[in-house]
């Protein structure tokens, strides 16, 4: 595996997209949770649900893109699967941390 400018750019682009999609998911979860606890406003349910679907869609696109980029760099499936599992676990933890920061626990 040769470290090229294209590879480094792809990694940073993927991390940026990962963070942005995780933030969208975390914000939508916060909107839905706060609305459920307080107002029960239909508009906020709609906005929270749409943003959650958008965040999950963005995250899915990012994972597919990462898989394709990883295919060009690593050809062994047994090396790719643990990386993608780690990627998903980090995403879940990132959303959880954003939620905890928002809640203030």
N, CA, C and O atoms as a GROMACS GRO file, in nm:
protein
  420
    1UNK      N    1   0.085  -0.119   0.000
    1UNK     CA    2   0.000   0.000   0.000
    1UNK      C    3   0.089   0.123   0.000
    1UNK      O    4   0.165   0.147   0.093
    2UNK      N    5   0.077   0.200  -0.105
    2UNK     CA    6   0.158   0.319  -0.120
    2UNK      C    7   0.078   0.441  -0.075
    2UNK      O    8  -0.038   0.456  -0.113
    3UNK      N    9   0.140   0.527   0.005
    3UNK     CA   10   0.074   0.646   0.055
    3UNK      C   11   0.083   0.756  -0.050
    3UNK      O   12   0.189   0.815  -0.070
    4UNK      N   13  -0.028   0.782  -0.116
    4UNK     CA   14  -0.032   0.885  -0.219
    4UNK      C   15  -0.122   0.999  -0.175
    4UNK      O   16  -0.197   0.987  -0.078
    5UNK      N   17  -0.113   1.109  -0.246
    5UNK     CA   18  -0.198   1.224  -0.216
    5UNK      C   19  -0.346   1.188  -0.231
    5UNK      O   20  -0.430   1.232  -0.153
    6UNK      N   21  -0.376   1.108  -0.331
    6UNK     CA   22  -0.515   1.068  -0.354
    6UNK      C   23  -0.569   0.985  -0.238
    6UNK      O   24  -0.684   1.004  -0.198
    7UNK      N   25  -0.487   0.894  -0.184
    7UNK     CA   26  -0.528   0.811  -0.072
    7UNK      C   27  -0.552   0.896   0.052
    7UNK      O   28  -0.653   0.880   0.121
    8UNK      N   29  -0.460   0.986   0.081
    8UNK     CA   30  -0.474   1.073   0.198
    8UNK      C   31  -0.597   1.162   0.184
    8UNK      O   32  -0.672   1.180   0.280
    9UNK      N   33  -0.618   1.217   0.064
    9UNK     CA   34  -0.736   1.300   0.040
    9UNK      C   35  -0.864   1.219   0.058
    9UNK      O   36  -0.961   1.268   0.115
   10UNK      N   37  -0.864   1.096   0.011
   10UNK     CA   38  -0.982   1.010   0.026
   10UNK      C   39  -1.011   0.980   0.172
   10UNK      O   40  -1.126   0.979   0.214
   11UNK      N   41  -0.906   0.954   0.250
   11UNK     CA   42  -0.925   0.925   0.392
   11UNK      C   43  -0.984   1.046   0.463
   11UNK      O   44  -1.080   1.031   0.539
   12UNK      N   45  -0.929   1.164   0.439
   12UNK     CA   46  -0.980   1.283   0.506
   12UNK      C   47  -1.121   1.320   0.459
   12UNK      O   48  -1.203   1.366   0.539
   13UNK      N   49  -1.149   1.300   0.332
   13UNK     CA   50  -1.285   1.323   0.282
   13UNK      C   51  -1.383   1.228   0.349
   13UNK      O   52  -1.493   1.269   0.387
   14UNK      N   53  -1.344   1.103   0.363
   14UNK     CA   54  -1.431   1.006   0.426
   14UNK      C   55  -1.454   1.039   0.573
   14UNK      O   56  -1.566   1.026   0.622
   15UNK      N   57  -1.351   1.080   0.643
   15UNK     CA   58  -1.366   1.117   0.784
   15UNK      C   59  -1.456   1.239   0.797
   15UNK      O   60  -1.541   1.244   0.886
   16UNK      N   61  -1.438   1.337   0.710
   16UNK     CA   62  -1.523   1.456   0.714
   16UNK      C   63  -1.669   1.418   0.690
   16UNK      O   64  -1.758   1.466   0.762
   17UNK      N   65  -1.695   1.335   0.591
   17UNK     CA   66  -1.832   1.293   0.562
   17UNK      C   67  -1.890   1.209   0.675
   17UNK      O   68  -2.008   1.218   0.706
   18UNK      N   69  -1.805   1.127   0.737
   18UNK     CA   70  -1.846   1.047   0.852
   18UNK      C   71  -1.893   1.138   0.967
   18UNK      O   72  -1.998   1.115   1.026
   19UNK      N   73  -1.814   1.239   0.997
   19UNK     CA   74  -1.848   1.331   1.106
   19UNK      C   75  -1.976   1.406   1.074
   19UNK      O   76  -2.063   1.420   1.160
   20UNK      N   77  -1.989   1.455   0.952
   20UNK     CA   78  -2.108   1.531   0.915
   20UNK      C   79  -2.234   1.446   0.920
   20UNK      O   80  -2.338   1.491   0.969
   21UNK      N   81  -2.227   1.323   0.870
   21UNK     CA   82  -2.346   1.238   0.875
   21UNK      C   83  -2.379   1.198   1.018
   21UNK      O   84  -2.496   1.186   1.053
   22UNK      N   85  -2.278   1.177   1.101
   22UNK     CA   86  -2.303   1.145   1.242
   22UNK      C   87  -2.365   1.262   1.316
   22UNK      O   88  -2.452   1.243   1.401
   23UNK      N   89  -2.323   1.382   1.283
   23UNK     CA   90  -2.382   1.502   1.346
   23UNK      C   91  -2.528   1.515   1.306
   23UNK      O   92  -2.612   1.549   1.390
   24UNK      N   93  -2.560   1.490   1.181
   24UNK     CA   94  -2.700   1.497   1.137
   24UNK      C   95  -2.784   1.394   1.212
   24UNK      O   96  -2.895   1.425   1.255
   25UNK      N   97  -2.733   1.274   1.227
   25UNK     CA   98  -2.806   1.170   1.300
   25UNK      C   99  -2.824   1.210   1.446
   25UNK      O  100  -2.933   1.197   1.501
   26UNK      N  101  -2.718   1.259   1.510
   26UNK     CA  102  -2.727   1.297   1.651
   26UNK      C  103  -2.825   1.413   1.672
   26UNK      O  104  -2.902   1.411   1.768
   27UNK      N  105  -2.823   1.511   1.585
   27UNK     CA  106  -2.914   1.625   1.598
   27UNK      C  107  -3.058   1.580   1.579
   27UNK      O  108  -3.147   1.626   1.652
   28UNK      N  109  -3.083   1.492   1.484
   28UNK     CA  110  -3.220   1.446   1.462
   28UNK      C  111  -3.270   1.364   1.581
   28UNK      O  112  -3.387   1.374   1.619
   29UNK      N  113  -3.182   1.283   1.640
   29UNK     CA  114  -3.222   1.208   1.759
   29UNK      C  115  -3.253   1.303   1.874
   29UNK      O  116  -3.350   1.282   1.947
   30UNK      N  117  -3.174   1.406   1.888
   30UNK     CA  118  -3.198   1.506   1.994
   30UNK      C  119  -3.330   1.578   1.970
   30UNK      O  120  -3.406   1.600   2.064
   31UNK      N  121  -3.359   1.616   1.846
   31UNK     CA  122  -3.485   1.683   1.814
   31UNK      C  123  -3.603   1.593   1.848
   31UNK      O  124  -3.699   1.637   1.911
   32UNK      N  125  -3.595   1.468   1.807
   32UNK     CA  126  -3.704   1.374   1.835
   32UNK      C  127  -3.720   1.349   1.985
   32UNK      O  128  -3.832   1.345   2.035
   33UNK      N  129  -3.610   1.333   2.055
   33UNK     CA  130  -3.618   1.305   2.198
   33UNK      C  131  -3.673   1.426   2.275
   33UNK      O  132  -3.758   1.410   2.363
   34UNK      N  133  -3.624   1.545   2.243
   34UNK     CA  134  -3.672   1.665   2.312
   34UNK      C  135  -3.819   1.692   2.282
   34UNK      O  136  -3.893   1.733   2.371
   35UNK      N  137  -3.861   1.668   2.160
   35UNK     CA  138  -4.000   1.689   2.124
   35UNK      C  139  -4.090   1.588   2.194
   35UNK      O  140  -4.200   1.621   2.237
   36UNK      N  141  -4.044   1.466   2.204
   36UNK     CA  142  -4.123   1.363   2.272
   36UNK      C  143  -4.139   1.396   2.420
   36UNK      O  144  -4.244   1.370   2.479
   37UNK      N  145  -4.033   1.452   2.480
   37UNK     CA  146  -4.037   1.483   2.624
   37UNK      C  147  -4.119   1.609   2.654
   37UNK      O  148  -4.171   1.623   2.765
   38UNK      N  149  -4.130   1.700   2.558
   38UNK     CA  150  -4.191   1.828   2.590
   38UNK      C  151  -4.321   1.855   2.512
   38UNK      O  152  -4.430   1.841   2.568
   39UNK      N  153  -4.309   1.891   2.387
   39UNK     CA  154  -4.419   1.953   2.313
   39UNK      C  155  -4.511   1.855   2.242
   39UNK      O  156  -4.632   1.879   2.236
   40UNK      N  157  -4.460   1.751   2.191
   40UNK     CA  158  -4.533   1.661   2.101
   40UNK      C  159  -4.583   1.737   1.977
   40UNK      O  160  -4.696   1.720   1.933
   41UNK      N  161  -4.495   1.820   1.924
   41UNK     CA  162  -4.526   1.900   1.807
   41UNK      C  163  -4.509   1.814   1.681
   41UNK      O  164  -4.403   1.755   1.660
   42UNK      N  165  -4.610   1.807   1.598
   42UNK     CA  166  -4.607   1.725   1.477
   42UNK      C  167  -4.499   1.771   1.380
   42UNK      O  168  -4.432   1.689   1.317
   43UNK      N  169  -4.482   1.902   1.368
   43UNK     CA  170  -4.381   1.956   1.278
   43UNK      C  171  -4.242   1.909   1.319
   43UNK      O  172  -4.162   1.872   1.233
   44UNK      N  173  -4.212   1.910   1.448
   44UNK     CA  174  -4.080   1.866   1.494
   44UNK      C  175  -4.061   1.716   1.476
   44UNK      O  176  -3.949   1.671   1.448
   45UNK      N  177  -4.167   1.638   1.490
   45UNK     CA  178  -4.158   1.496   1.459
   45UNK      C  179  -4.122   1.476   1.312
   45UNK      O  180  -4.037   1.392   1.278
   46UNK      N  181  -4.186   1.552   1.226
   46UNK     CA  182  -4.162   1.543   1.083
   46UNK      C  183  -4.018   1.581   1.051
   46UNK      O  184  -3.949   1.508   0.980
   47UNK      N  185  -3.971   1.694   1.102
   47UNK     CA  186  -3.835   1.741   1.076
   47UNK      C  187  -3.733   1.643   1.134
   47UNK      O  188  -3.633   1.612   1.068
   48UNK      N  189  -3.756   1.595   1.256
   48UNK     CA  190  -3.665   1.500   1.317
   48UNK      C  191  -3.656   1.369   1.240
   48UNK      O  192  -3.548   1.314   1.223
   49UNK      N  193  -3.770   1.320   1.194
   49UNK     CA  194  -3.773   1.195   1.118
   49UNK      C  195  -3.704   1.210   0.983
   49UNK      O  196  -3.626   1.124   0.944
   50UNK      N  197  -3.734   1.318   0.913
   50UNK     CA  198  -3.671   1.342   0.782
   50UNK      C  199  -3.520   1.358   0.798
   50UNK      O  200  -3.444   1.304   0.717
   51UNK      N  201  -3.476   1.432   0.899
   51UNK     CA  202  -3.332   1.450   0.918
   51UNK      C  203  -3.265   1.320   0.961
   51UNK      O  204  -3.149   1.296   0.926
   52UNK      N  205  -3.334   1.236   1.037
   52UNK     CA  206  -3.279   1.106   1.075
   52UNK      C  207  -3.262   1.017   0.951
   52UNK      O  208  -3.159   0.952   0.935
   53UNK      N  209  -3.362   1.015   0.866
   53UNK     CA  210  -3.353   0.936   0.742
   53UNK      C  211  -3.241   0.989   0.654
   53UNK      O  212  -3.166   0.911   0.594
   54UNK      N  213  -3.229   1.121   0.645
   54UNK     CA  214  -3.122   1.181   0.565
   54UNK      C  215  -2.985   1.147   0.622
   54UNK      O  216  -2.892   1.114   0.548
   55UNK      N  217  -2.971   1.154   0.754
   55UNK     CA  218  -2.843   1.121   0.817
   55UNK      C  219  -2.805   0.976   0.796
   55UNK      O  220  -2.689   0.946   0.769
   56UNK      N  221  -2.902   0.886   0.809
   56UNK     CA  222  -2.873   0.744   0.787
   56UNK      C  223  -2.838   0.720   0.640
   56UNK      O  224  -2.750   0.639   0.610
   57UNK      N  225  -2.908   0.789   0.550
   57UNK     CA  226  -2.875   0.777   0.407
   57UNK      C  227  -2.736   0.828   0.376
   57UNK      O  228  -2.662   0.764   0.301
   58UNK      N  229  -2.700   0.944   0.433
   58UNK     CA  230  -2.565   0.998   0.412
   58UNK      C  231  -2.458   0.905   0.468
   58UNK      O  232  -2.354   0.883   0.406
   59UNK      N  233  -2.486   0.851   0.586
   59UNK     CA  234  -2.391   0.759   0.647
   59UNK      C  235  -2.376   0.633   0.560
   59UNK      O  236  -2.265   0.584   0.541
   60UNK      N  237  -2.487   0.582   0.509
   60UNK     CA  238  -2.482   0.463   0.424
   60UNK      C  239  -2.403   0.489   0.296
   60UNK      O  240  -2.322   0.406   0.254
   61UNK      N  241  -2.427   0.604   0.234
   61UNK     CA  242  -2.350   0.640   0.114
   61UNK      C  243  -2.201   0.649   0.144
   61UNK      O  244  -2.118   0.608   0.064
   62UNK      N  245  -2.170   0.704   0.261
   62UNK     CA  246  -2.030   0.718   0.300
   62UNK      C  247  -1.966   0.581   0.322
   62UNK      O  248  -1.850   0.560   0.284
   63UNK      N  249  -2.039   0.489   0.382
   63UNK     CA  250  -1.985   0.354   0.403
   63UNK      C  251  -1.963   0.284   0.268
   63UNK      O  252  -1.860   0.218   0.249
   64UNK      N  253  -2.057   0.297   0.177
   64UNK     CA  254  -2.042   0.236   0.044
   64UNK      C  255  -1.921   0.295  -0.027
   64UNK      O  256  -1.843   0.223  -0.090
   65UNK      N  257  -1.906   0.427  -0.017
   65UNK     CA  258  -1.791   0.493  -0.080
   65UNK      C  259  -1.661   0.446  -0.016
   65UNK      O  260  -1.562   0.422  -0.086
   66UNK      N  261  -1.660   0.434   0.117
   66UNK     CA  262  -1.540   0.386   0.186
   66UNK      C  263  -1.506   0.244   0.145
   66UNK      O  264  -1.389   0.209   0.127
   67UNK      N  265  -1.610   0.160   0.129
   67UNK     CA  266  -1.588   0.021   0.086
   67UNK      C  267  -1.524   0.017  -0.053
   67UNK      O  268  -1.431  -0.061  -0.076
   68UNK      N  269  -1.572   0.101  -0.145
   68UNK     CA  270  -1.515   0.104  -0.280
   68UNK      C  271  -1.371   0.152  -0.278
   68UNK      O  272  -1.286   0.098  -0.348
   69UNK      N  273  -1.344   0.255  -0.198
   69UNK     CA  274  -1.207   0.304  -0.187
   69UNK      C  275  -1.116   0.200  -0.122
   69UNK      O  276  -1.001   0.183  -0.161
   70UNK      N  277  -1.169   0.131  -0.023
   70UNK     CA  278  -1.093   0.028   0.046
   70UNK      C  279  -1.064  -0.089  -0.047
   70UNK      O  280  -0.961  -0.154  -0.036
   71UNK      N  281  -1.156  -0.115  -0.139
   71UNK     CA  282  -1.137  -0.222  -0.238
   71UNK      C  283  -1.014  -0.196  -0.324
   71UNK      O  284  -0.943  -0.290  -0.361
   72UNK      N  285  -0.990  -0.071  -0.356
   72UNK     CA  286  -0.875  -0.040  -0.441
   72UNK      C  287  -0.744  -0.050  -0.366
   72UNK      O  288  -0.639  -0.073  -0.427
   73UNK      N  289  -0.747  -0.035  -0.233
   73UNK     CA  290  -0.625  -0.036  -0.154
   73UNK      C  291  -0.597  -0.174  -0.094
   73UNK      O  292  -0.484  -0.224  -0.100
   74UNK      N  293  -0.702  -0.236  -0.036
   74UNK     CA  294  -0.687  -0.366   0.031
   74UNK      C  295  -0.774  -0.467  -0.042
   74UNK      O  296  -0.895  -0.447  -0.056
   75UNK      N  297  -0.714  -0.574  -0.088
   75UNK     CA  298  -0.791  -0.673  -0.164
   75UNK      C  299  -0.839  -0.790  -0.078
   75UNK      O  300  -0.928  -0.864  -0.120
   76UNK      N  301  -0.785  -0.807   0.041
   76UNK     CA  302  -0.820  -0.919   0.126
   76UNK      C  303  -0.948  -0.887   0.206
   76UNK      O  304  -0.952  -0.790   0.281
   77UNK      N  305  -1.052  -0.970   0.189
   77UNK     CA  306  -1.180  -0.949   0.256
   77UNK      C  307  -1.165  -0.956   0.408
   77UNK      O  308  -1.233  -0.883   0.480
   78UNK      N  309  -1.077  -1.042   0.457
   78UNK     CA  310  -1.062  -1.061   0.601
   78UNK      C  311  -0.994  -0.941   0.667
   78UNK      O  312  -0.998  -0.929   0.789
   79UNK      N  313  -0.933  -0.854   0.591
   79UNK     CA  314  -0.880  -0.730   0.645
   79UNK      C  315  -0.983  -0.618   0.638
   79UNK      O  316  -0.984  -0.529   0.723
   80UNK      N  317  -1.069  -0.623   0.537
   80UNK     CA  318  -1.170  -0.517   0.519
   80UNK      C  319  -1.284  -0.527   0.619
   80UNK      O  320  -1.330  -0.424   0.670
   81UNK      N  321  -1.331  -0.647   0.648
   81UNK     CA  322  -1.445  -0.664   0.737
   81UNK      C  323  -1.418  -0.607   0.877
   81UNK      O  324  -1.502  -0.533   0.928
   82UNK      N  325  -1.304  -0.638   0.941
   82UNK     CA  326  -1.280  -0.578   1.073
   82UNK      C  327  -1.271  -0.425   1.067
   82UNK      O  328  -1.312  -0.356   1.160
   83UNK      N  329  -1.218  -0.372   0.958
   83UNK     CA  330  -1.210  -0.226   0.945
   83UNK      C  331  -1.350  -0.164   0.936
   83UNK      O  332  -1.374  -0.059   0.995
   84UNK      N  333  -1.439  -0.227   0.862
   84UNK     CA  334  -1.574  -0.174   0.852
   84UNK      C  335  -1.654  -0.190   0.981
   84UNK      O  336  -1.736  -0.105   1.015
   85UNK      N  337  -1.630  -0.300   1.054
   85UNK     CA  338  -1.695  -0.317   1.185
   85UNK      C  339  -1.645  -0.210   1.281
   85UNK      O  340  -1.724  -0.151   1.355
   86UNK      N  341  -1.516  -0.185   1.279
   86UNK     CA  342  -1.459  -0.079   1.362
   86UNK      C  343  -1.516   0.057   1.323
   86UNK      O  344  -1.545   0.140   1.410
   87UNK      N  345  -1.533   0.079   1.195
   87UNK     CA  346  -1.590   0.203   1.142
   87UNK      C  347  -1.732   0.223   1.197
   87UNK      O  348  -1.768   0.332   1.240
   88UNK      N  349  -1.812   0.118   1.194
   88UNK     CA  350  -1.949   0.127   1.244
   88UNK      C  351  -1.952   0.150   1.394
   88UNK      O  352  -2.033   0.228   1.443
   89UNK      N  353  -1.864   0.083   1.469
   89UNK     CA  354  -1.860   0.102   1.614
   89UNK      C  355  -1.817   0.245   1.650
   89UNK      O  356  -1.870   0.304   1.744
   90UNK      N  357  -1.722   0.299   1.576
   90UNK     CA  358  -1.680   0.437   1.600
   90UNK      C  359  -1.794   0.533   1.568
   90UNK      O  360  -1.813   0.632   1.638
   91UNK      N  361  -1.870   0.504   1.464
   91UNK     CA  362  -1.985   0.590   1.430
   91UNK      C  363  -2.088   0.590   1.541
   91UNK      O  364  -2.140   0.695   1.578
   92UNK      N  365  -2.119   0.473   1.593
   92UNK     CA  366  -2.217   0.463   1.702
   92UNK      C  367  -2.166   0.539   1.824
   92UNK      O  368  -2.242   0.611   1.888
   93UNK      N  369  -2.039   0.524   1.856
   93UNK     CA  370  -1.982   0.592   1.972
   93UNK      C  371  -1.979   0.743   1.951
   93UNK      O  372  -2.000   0.820   2.046
   94UNK      N  373  -1.953   0.787   1.828
   94UNK     CA  374  -1.951   0.930   1.798
   94UNK      C  375  -2.089   0.991   1.820
   94UNK      O  376  -2.100   1.099   1.879
   95UNK      N  377  -2.193   0.925   1.773
   95UNK     CA  378  -2.330   0.974   1.793
   95UNK      C  379  -2.362   0.976   1.942
   95UNK      O  380  -2.426   1.070   1.990
   96UNK      N  381  -2.320   0.874   2.015
   96UNK     CA  382  -2.346   0.869   2.158
   96UNK      C  383  -2.276   0.983   2.232
   96UNK      O  384  -2.334   1.044   2.321
   97UNK      N  385  -2.152   1.012   2.195
   97UNK     CA  386  -2.078   1.121   2.258
   97UNK      C  387  -2.145   1.255   2.228
   97UNK      O  388  -2.157   1.340   2.317
   98UNK      N  389  -2.189   1.275   2.105
   98UNK     CA  390  -2.260   1.399   2.073
   98UNK      C  391  -2.387   1.412   2.157
   98UNK      O  392  -2.422   1.521   2.201
   99UNK      N  393  -2.455   1.302   2.177
   99UNK     CA  394  -2.577   1.303   2.257
   99UNK      C  395  -2.545   1.336   2.403
   99UNK      O  396  -2.614   1.418   2.464
  100UNK      N  397  -2.441   1.274   2.459
  100UNK     CA  398  -2.403   1.298   2.598
  100UNK      C  399  -2.359   1.443   2.617
  100UNK      O  400  -2.392   1.504   2.719
  101UNK      N  401  -2.286   1.499   2.522
  101UNK     CA  402  -2.246   1.639   2.531
  101UNK      C  403  -2.370   1.728   2.531
  101UNK      O  404  -2.375   1.826   2.606
  102UNK      N  405  -2.467   1.696   2.450
  102UNK     CA  406  -2.590   1.777   2.442
  102UNK      C  407  -2.672   1.766   2.570
  102UNK      O  408  -2.726   1.866   2.618
  103UNK      N  409  -2.680   1.646   2.626
  103UNK     CA  410  -2.758   1.626   2.747
  103UNK      C  411  -2.686   1.684   2.868
  103UNK      O  412  -2.750   1.731   2.962
  104UNK      N  413  -2.553   1.682   2.866
  104UNK     CA  414  -2.476   1.738   2.975
  104UNK      C  415  -2.453   1.642   3.089
  104UNK      O  416  -2.437   1.685   3.203
  105UNK      N  417  -2.450   1.512   3.061
  105UNK     CA  418  -2.427   1.412   3.165
  105UNK      C  419  -2.280   1.401   3.197
  105UNK      O  420  -2.241   1.322   3.283
   0.00000   0.00000   0.00000
